Amino acid sequence: LPRIVDELQEDAQAILAGDPAANSLEEIYLAYPGFYAIAIYRIAHSLYLLGFPLIPRMMTELAHSRTGVDINPGAQIGRHFFIDHATGVVIGETAVIHDRVKIFQGVTLGGLQVKKDMQSTKRHPTIEDNVTIYANATILGGDIVIGANSTIGANVWITQSVPENSLVTYQTEIKIRPKKNGIR
């Protein structure tokens, strides 16, 4: 329990340091859905490691129903973790997230395939230290590694590893229609 409390204090500090809208640790503890989901996950993960799979899953599903954040209790999440805006985040059972990672709403760390015979294999990506993953990014596959100090832009779809210090973005093409009778 003391380890979980220490980790949660570090998570709250990461939120306070990384979110300009955060005014205090008390606000984070009481009003941040991402922090709530992380707190439930950290307790559930400890129980999961002790060999109690059902109760941790029930705990994280309760958090999922309240926050829109679906973190499997089997996922491995490092210290100073921050989920900004929370809603729509999915973190699969075999995902590994290292330290000082920040993710935004709608991010999926999922499996590339969903087959029952893959139950005992690593199906979800690994996110190394100091990575930021922006809204609605999808990262799929158990052999995928997002290298340290990388930034994954919004709305990208990743199914291959990304080297450290990378910036991955989705380029939008905007075409301005010619005016017809003064109207676009």
Secondary structure, 3 states (H helix, E strand, C coil): CHHHHHHHHHHHHHHHHHCCCCCCHHHHHHHCHHHHHHHHHHHHHHHHHCCCCHHHHHHHHHHHHHHCCEECCCCEECCCCEEECCCCCEECCCCEECCCCEEECCCEEECCCCCHHHCCCCCCCEECCCCEECCCCEEECCCCEECCCCEECCCCEECCCECCCCEECCCCCCCCCCCECCEC
